[in-house]
Amino acid sequence: MSLVVRVVAPDKTVWDDEADEVILPSTTGQLGILSGHAPLLTALDTGVLRVRAVGGGKEWTAIALMGGFAEVEEDEVTILVNGAERGDRIDLTEAKTAYEAAKAQSESAARGDRKAVMQAGNALKKARARLQAAGGNA
């Protein structure tokens, strides 16, 4: 058996296909979902979702998620997120540049006010997720 997986962002559906396995970036850590998983509702952190499509062998598709929720029920995984981008559609060089800029901004914000620190931290998490989904290391 397989899972039906849907990743829906406000502006588009990023993934709508069958999969053998899904790894979610939940707020409490990585969460693996296989066919027959118990019903679940969980908050998602900004991070990388990994999907192994049916018939894809050992190949994984990475999707950068910008936080949201996931529901698992009867072999259907519905993922509603604030934003999402498939890793194979992210330019690796641009993602590296954006990550380095966000990292520098985060380091300089450490001396600023709390709001600036939080905004810089969120920007860094998003840049890291995009870089990792594109295949880079952060």
Secondary structure, 3 states (H helix, E strand, C coil): CCEEEEEEECCEEEEEEEEEEEEEEECCEEEEEECCCCCEEEEEEEEEEEEEECCCCCCCEEEEEEEEEEEEECCEEEEEECCEEEHHHCCHHHHHHHHHHHHHHHHHHCCCCHHHHHHHHHHHHHHHHHHHHCCCCC
